[in-house]
Amino acid sequence: MDRFEFTGEPSYLRLHGEGKLAPRIRQAQELLRNCCLCPRQCNVDRTAGQRGFCRSGHLAKVAAAHAHFGEEAPLVGQGGSGTIFMSSCNLLCSFCQNYEISHLSEGREVEPAHLSALMLQLMGRGCHNINFVTPTHFVPQILHALGIAVEAGLNIPLVYNCGGYESVETLRLLESIFDIYMPDFKFWDEKWADLYCKAPDYRVHATAAIQEMHRQVGNLLIDPDGLAIRGLLVRHLVMPGGVANSKEILNFIAREVSPETYVNVMAQYHPCGAASGDEIINRRITRSEYIQAIDWAIEAGLTRLDSRSRI
């Protein structure tokens, strides 16, 4: 992929201006014929109605779209983050806090023009970015809608807000399209990733994906108004009983990505979905568990920790 220097405007505008966005859209759409968008590698033909692990078809499915004021401060500003919640998920964590959207696939299928209109409406309401939540399994549809939205005047950054279980090959299609990547890093150990997400290879793909995201956009760049305009923001949810292995994850980010990575160490875990029936994760985390995770982050050398979480 071509390397783009930051020019003060979303990278996709330059990509579009050089005639390189449309070929990227076509390339992404071809992946739906033998779907390999994520590490699940289902290889189903979604254009023919076949559905894989994420149970998603040819059209994007949207659960909600609104200005969100609960995201990280650099995304929210005064106007909020223009959040579009995509239905279903390629990870399907058993404890998901958006269980109805991810597991039950609440929402409705939309044509590309409709998804484009949602993006433009959110920009029109004063949102500072378009924040796609769980976009992985709908990358081709999002890019199709983006092509329409750009022609109609979309000019704010796009946020790729994902679970971290990503394919590097798919991410390379997104280079110079998404200026802000916001992945979770959920698990380090194969055992827990398998038990709670049926993804024993989660760490392998999450580490490679986060490194690729950082290669594309670098550390989080914030403008004089405190708004994120480009870069990587990593979320890590502290879980009961140490099942996330926070210490290893935070060490990896500091040593293998960048000590200046913006990291939100989150304290808001609470049992959702099937978690209430699990003897290990059927409780909230304790104050000492959270403080220990923050201490590990500081010991690892991370210098940009989100400070909003409280317990």
HELIX and SHEET records of a PDB file:
HELIX    1   1 SER A   11  GLY A   17  1                                   7    
HELIX    2   2 LEU A   21  GLU A   30  1                                  10    
HELIX    3   3 LEU A   31  ASN A   34  5                                   4    
HELIX    4   4 ARG A   46  ALA A   48  5                                   3    
HELIX    5   5 ALA A   73  VAL A   76  1                                   4    
HELIX    6   6 TYR A   99  SER A  102  1                                   4    
HELIX    7   7 PRO A  112  GLY A  124  1                                  13    
HELIX    8   8 THR A  136  PHE A  138  5                                   3    
HELIX    9   9 VAL A  139  GLU A  151  1                                  13    
HELIX   10  10 VAL A  168  LEU A  173  1                                   6    
HELIX   11  11 GLU A  190  CYS A  197  1                                   8    
HELIX   12  12 TYR A  202  VAL A  217  1                                  16    
HELIX   13  13 PRO A  240  GLY A  242  5                                   3    
HELIX   14  14 SER A  246  PHE A  252  1                                   7    
HELIX   15  15 ILE A  253  VAL A  257  3                                   5    
HELIX   16  16 ALA A  275  GLY A  277  5                                   3    
HELIX   17  17 ARG A  287  ALA A  300  1                                  14    
SHEET    1   A 8 ARG A 108  VAL A 110  0                                        
SHEET    2   A 8 ALA A  60  HIS A  68 -1                                        
SHEET    3   A 8 SER A  81  MET A  86 -1                                        
SHEET    4   A 8 ILE A 130  VAL A 133  1                                        
SHEET    5   A 8 LEU A 158  CYS A 162  1                                        
SHEET    6   A 8 ILE A 180  PRO A 183  1                                        
SHEET    7   A 8 ALA A 228  LEU A 237  1                                        
SHEET    8   A 8 LEU A 221  ILE A 222 -1                                        
SHEET    1   B 9 ARG A 108  VAL A 110  0                                        
SHEET    2   B 9 ALA A  60  HIS A  68 -1                                        
SHEET    3   B 9 SER A  81  MET A  86 -1                                        
SHEET    4   B 9 ILE A 130  VAL A 133  1                                        
SHEET    5   B 9 LEU A 158  CYS A 162  1                                        
SHEET    6   B 9 ILE A 180  PRO A 183  1                                        
SHEET    7   B 9 ALA A 228  LEU A 237  1                                        
SHEET    8   B 9 TYR A 262  MET A 266  1                                        
SHEET    9   B 9 ARG A 304  LEU A 305  1                                        
END                                                                             
